[in-house]
Amino acid sequence: MPNGWLSISNVSCLREMRNRCHNRLLHSPPLGRRGAHGFTLLEVMVALVVLAIALGALSKGVSSYLANATYLQDRTLATWVAENRITELQLTQAWPKADTTKGSALMAGREWYWVQKVTAIEGRPEIRQVQMQILKHPDDKRPLATLIALIGQPQK
């Protein structure tokens, strides 16, 4: 073959080289990004959205926990107020009348309001049932704690 003529093997070799170069250009990063490692703006935005959702859920969980802890503390203190009031009735050996009375007591630096309902037990005149309801505010409809006790008539 004379010089300057291309054989079929040379043409296929040239095509293959051209395809390789073309593929490298298509699949290589832009000139300024070669060797650069980092996140795209979209990746950063998605990460921030995920983080915001997670922090929101965590905040709601902590808020719920604190509200529940406060409620349980109030219920515990209200139960102690009711127990103290029943114990006062037992220690004074007063025979309560069958009626409803209201009052307040101080516990843990706060004022608690109580409603005492005394009822006679049918067929047992020597026993009275005392229902003690403890309220956080005097106009509350639902008591925080209710304690029911039976008190015997004191000996004369």
Steps between C-alpha positions, in 0.01 A plus 500: 500500500636840414586746772210729591236233445307376799428140547172374649676406822638854529151649446341283767783590736438871435128460561562326828734780613247762396222319697719477809579871488136582442388285798762660725372844410139402565561330834773714650424778748523862385846648490466684830369189685778253426625359826258718702308315772189644665123517500270659249251763608216252457669247730552767765136612474370143536725446803369821660138395443564160661676669793213747546242220508705301751550802727130582482407148608756510781367835620143368506608192693683703764205739533260209547729341759523822702123555493442143617759534778330819625159331497632201695663729756168682549314170541753377756478820705119495481497142631721603791263788581206256506690255720598780740140620525368148575776451758401829669143372530622176657741669743255762625247222561228732382178336390424675168143590412354350184537802271738671257768745610767689310839632596860543399839372607857602436736240348836553325456877511167489315142523613280200424123499528306207641138391506405257777180299459395299805222244470352264755524129430156338493462237769832604665441822696846478663679538162518799267633509146719800423571590139780754465540672161802723437487783246778719363266800468178555698284509184642181340242241395729195502703422811868410473460236770213332681546295816224307675540389860280343766515657846367335812320688773742594778463325836349711779 
